[in-house]
Amino acid sequence: MANALGAEMTEGGELFQIHCVGSHVNGGNIVRWGKNFKIETLERNKLDSVEAIAYLVKNGKNNM
């Protein structure tokens, strides 16, 4: 299982580099200030669970 999870993490990192890092460099957000990957922001926006993040990544929101 650890190998599968490691592969998924690597693939996710590669996808982030291809599709997301332009707007979210260092976990920030160059398009919408205050919409970043800081834990406080994720909690405030109710995006602090794996399920919520997976849904957002899969379906996008607003400019995503």
C-alpha distances in whole Angstrom, upper triangle without the diagonal:
4,5,5,6,9,10,11,12,14,15,16,18,20,21,22,24,26,27,27,28,31,32,29,30,29,28,31,33,36,37,37,37,36,33,30,27,28,27,31,31,28,29,32,31,29,26,24,21,18,19,23,21,19,22,25,23,23,26,28,31,35,35,31
4,5,5,6,9,10,10,12,14,15,16,18,20,21,22,24,25,25,26,30,30,27,28,26,25,29,31,34,35,35,36,34,31,28,25,26,25,29,29,26,27,31,30,28,25,23,20,17,19,22,21,19,23,25,22,23,27,28,31,34,34,30
4,5,5,6,9,10,10,12,14,15,16,18,20,21,23,24,25,25,29,30,27,27,26,26,29,31,34,35,36,36,35,32,29,26,28,27,31,31,28,29,33,32,30,26,25,22,19,21,24,22,20,23,25,22,23,27,28,31,34,34,30
4,5,5,6,9,10,10,12,14,15,16,18,20,21,22,23,24,27,28,26,26,26,25,28,30,32,33,34,35,33,30,28,25,27,26,30,29,26,28,31,30,28,24,23,20,17,18,21,19,17,20,22,20,20,23,25,28,32,31,27
4,5,5,6,9,10,10,12,14,15,16,18,20,21,21,22,25,26,23,24,23,22,25,27,30,31,31,32,30,27,24,21,23,22,26,26,23,24,28,26,24,21,20,17,14,16,18,16,15,18,20,18,18,22,23,26,29,29,25
4,5,5,6,9,10,11,12,14,15,17,18,20,20,20,24,25,22,22,21,21,24,26,29,30,31,31,30,27,24,21,23,23,26,26,24,26,29,28,26,23,21,19,16,18,21,18,17,20,21,19,20,23,24,27,30,29,26
4,5,5,6,8,10,11,12,14,15,17,18,19,20,23,24,22,22,22,21,25,26,29,30,31,32,31,28,25,22,24,24,28,28,25,27,30,29,27,24,23,20,17,19,21,18,16,20,21,18,18,22,23,26,29,28,25
4,5,5,6,8,10,10,12,14,15,16,17,18,21,22,20,21,20,19,23,24,26,27,28,29,28,25,22,19,22,22,25,25,22,24,27,25,24,20,19,17,14,15,17,15,13,16,17,14,15,18,19,23,26,25,21
4,5,5,6,9,10,10,12,14,15,15,16,19,20,17,18,17,16,20,21,24,25,26,27,26,23,20,17,19,19,23,22,20,22,25,24,22,19,18,16,13,15,17,14,13,16,17,14,15,19,19,22,25,24,21
4,5,5,6,9,10,11,13,14,15,15,18,20,18,17,17,17,20,22,24,26,27,28,27,24,21,18,21,22,25,25,22,25,28,26,25,22,21,20,16,19,20,17,15,19,19,16,17,21,21,24,26,25,21
4,5,5,6,9,10,11,12,13,14,17,19,17,18,18,18,21,22,24,25,26,27,27,24,21,19,22,23,26,25,22,25,28,26,25,21,21,20,16,18,19,16,14,17,17,14,14,18,18,22,24,23,19
4,5,5,6,9,10,10,11,12,15,16,14,15,16,15,18,18,21,22,23,24,23,20,18,15,18,19,22,21,19,22,24,22,21,17,17,16,13,15,16,12,11,14,14,10,12,15,15,18,21,20,16
4,5,5,6,9,10,10,10,13,15,13,13,13,13,16,17,19,21,22,23,22,19,17,14,17,19,22,21,19,22,24,23,22,19,18,18,15,17,18,14,13,17,16,12,14,18,17,20,22,20,17
4,5,5,6,9,10,10,13,15,14,14,15,15,18,18,20,21,23,24,24,21,19,17,20,22,25,24,22,25,27,25,25,21,22,21,18,20,20,17,15,18,17,14,15,18,18,21,23,21,17
4,5,5,6,8,9,12,13,13,14,15,15,17,17,18,19,21,23,23,19,18,16,20,21,24,22,20,24,25,23,23,19,20,20,17,18,18,14,13,15,14,10,12,15,14,17,19,17,14
4,5,5,5,6,9,10,9,10,11,11,13,13,15,16,18,19,19,16,14,13,16,18,21,19,17,21,23,20,21,17,18,18,16,17,17,13,13,15,13,10,12,14,13,16,18,16,12
4,6,6,5,8,10,10,9,11,12,14,14,15,17,19,20,21,18,16,15,18,20,23,21,20,24,25,23,24,21,21,21,19,21,20,17,16,19,17,13,16,18,16,19,20,17,15
4,6,7,8,11,11,12,14,15,16,16,16,17,19,21,22,19,18,17,21,23,26,23,22,26,27,25,26,22,23,23,21,22,21,18,17,19,17,13,15,17,15,18,19,16,14
4,6,7,9,10,11,14,13,14,13,14,14,16,19,20,17,15,16,19,21,24,21,20,24,24,22,23,19,21,21,19,20,19,15,15,16,14,10,12,14,12,14,15,13,10
4,5,6,6,8,11,10,11,10,11,12,13,15,16,13,12,12,16,18,20,18,17,20,21,19,20,17,18,19,17,19,17,14,14,15,12,10,12,14,11,13,14,11,9
4,5,5,5,8,8,9,9,10,12,14,15,16,14,12,12,15,18,20,18,17,21,22,20,22,19,20,21,19,21,19,16,17,18,15,13,16,17,15,16,17,14,12
4,6,6,10,10,10,9,8,10,13,14,16,14,13,14,17,20,22,19,19,23,23,22,24,21,22,23,22,24,22,18,19,20,17,15,18,18,15,16,16,13,12
4,6,9,9,8,5,5,6,9,11,13,10,10,12,15,18,19,16,16,20,20,18,20,18,20,21,21,22,19,16,18,18,15,14,16,17,13,14,13,10,9
4,6,5,5,5,7,9,10,11,11,9,7,8,11,14,16,14,14,18,18,16,18,16,17,19,18,20,18,14,16,17,14,13,16,17,14,14,15,12,11
4,5,6,7,8,11,13,12,14,12,10,10,12,16,18,16,16,20,20,19,21,18,19,21,20,22,21,17,19,21,18,16,19,20,17,18,18,16,15
4,6,9,10,14,14,13,13,13,9,9,10,13,15,14,15,18,19,19,21,18,18,20,19,22,20,17,19,21,18,17,21,22,19,20,21,18,17
4,7,10,12,12,12,11,9,6,5,7,10,12,11,11,15,16,15,17,14,14,16,16,19,17,14,16,18,15,14,18,19,16,17,18,16,15
4,7,9,9,8,8,7,5,6,8,12,13,11,12,15,15,15,17,15,16,18,19,21,18,15,18,19,16,15,19,20,16,16,16,15,14
4,6,6,6,7,6,5,8,10,14,14,11,13,16,16,14,17,15,17,19,20,21,18,15,18,19,15,15,18,18,14,14,13,11,11
4,6,7,9,9,9,12,14,17,18,15,16,20,19,18,21,19,21,23,23,24,22,19,21,21,18,17,20,20,16,15,14,12,12
4,6,9,9,10,13,16,19,19,15,17,20,19,17,20,18,21,23,23,24,21,18,21,20,16,16,19,18,14,13,11,8,10
4,6,6,8,12,14,17,16,12,14,17,15,14,17,16,19,21,22,23,19,17,20,19,16,16,19,18,14,12,10,9,11
4,6,7,11,12,15,14,11,13,16,14,14,17,16,18,21,23,24,20,18,21,21,18,18,22,21,17,15,14,13,14
4,6,9,9,12,10,7,10,12,11,10,14,13,15,18,20,21,18,16,20,20,16,18,21,20,17,15,14,14,15
4,7,9,11,10,7,8,11,10,9,12,11,13,16,17,18,15,13,16,16,13,14,17,16,13,11,11,11,12
4,6,9,9,6,8,11,11,10,13,11,12,15,16,17,14,12,15,16,13,13,17,17,14,13,14,13,13
4,6,8,7,6,10,11,11,12,9,9,12,13,15,13,10,13,15,12,12,16,17,15,15,16,16,14
4,5,5,6,9,10,11,12,11,10,13,14,17,15,13,16,18,15,16,20,20,18,18,19,19,18
4,5,5,6,8,10,10,9,7,10,13,15,13,12,16,17,15,16,20,21,19,19,20,21,19
4,6,5,6,9,10,10,9,13,15,17,15,14,18,19,17,19,22,22,20,19,20,21,20
4,5,5,6,8,8,9,12,15,16,13,12,16,17,14,16,19,19,17,16,17,17,17
4,6,5,6,5,5,9,11,12,10,9,13,13,12,13,17,17,15,14,16,17,16
4,5,5,6,5,9,12,13,11,11,15,15,14,16,19,19,18,17,19,20,19
4,6,8,8,12,15,16,13,13,17,17,15,18,20,20,18,16,17,19,19
4,5,8,11,13,13,10,11,14,13,11,14,17,16,14,12,14,16,16
4,6,8,11,11,8,9,13,12,11,14,16,16,15,14,16,18,17
4,6,8,8,5,6,9,9,8,11,13,13,13,12,15,17,15
4,7,9,7,7,10,12,11,13,16,16,16,16,18,20,18
4,5,5,6,9,10,11,12,14,15,16,16,20,21,19
4,6,5,6,9,10,10,12,14,15,16,20,21,18
4,6,5,6,9,10,10,12,13,15,19,20,17
4,5,5,6,9,10,11,11,12,15,17,15
4,5,5,6,9,10,10,11,15,16,13
4,5,5,6,8,10,12,16,17,13
4,6,5,6,8,10,14,15,12
4,5,5,5,7,10,12,9
4,6,5,9,12,12,8
4,6,10,13,13,10
4,7,10,11,8
4,7,8,5
4,6,5
4,6
4
